Amino acid sequence: MAFFFTRYVKTPTAITIFPGDYPISNPPLSAAKRGYNVVQYTAMPSGGHFAALEKPEELVSEIRAGLRSLGK
């Protein structure tokens, strides 16, 4: 699957990938870096499209880690 970006997004971006989510929203790190300023990228071992219901603690932990990475 090819990921196409029309322009580079300079805003620092944290990405968390849940394996059960839609494939289009799970770009590999190399593809994400072509379009975004990725400051954190995490591939979770489990969870899906409804991560907030399935893995709430893990999701909150990743959101906090992403916010912390913006403060660097």
LINTAUR-V450187 format. One record per backbone hydrogen bond with DSSP energy under -0.5 kcal/mol. NH is the residue of the N-H (numbers start at 0). CO is the residue of the C=O. If there is no record, write none. Layout:
nh/co
NH/CO
NH/CO
This chain:
nh/co
3/1
8/34
9/7
12/36
14/39
16/41
17/15
18/16
19/46
20/17
24/21
25/22
30/27
31/27
32/28
33/29
33/30
34/30
34/31
35/31
36/8
36/10
37/35
38/12
39/12
41/14
43/16
43/41
48/19
50/47
52/49
53/49
54/50
58/54
59/55
60/56
61/57
62/58
63/59
64/60
65/61
66/62
67/63
68/64
69/65
69/66
70/66
70/67
71/68
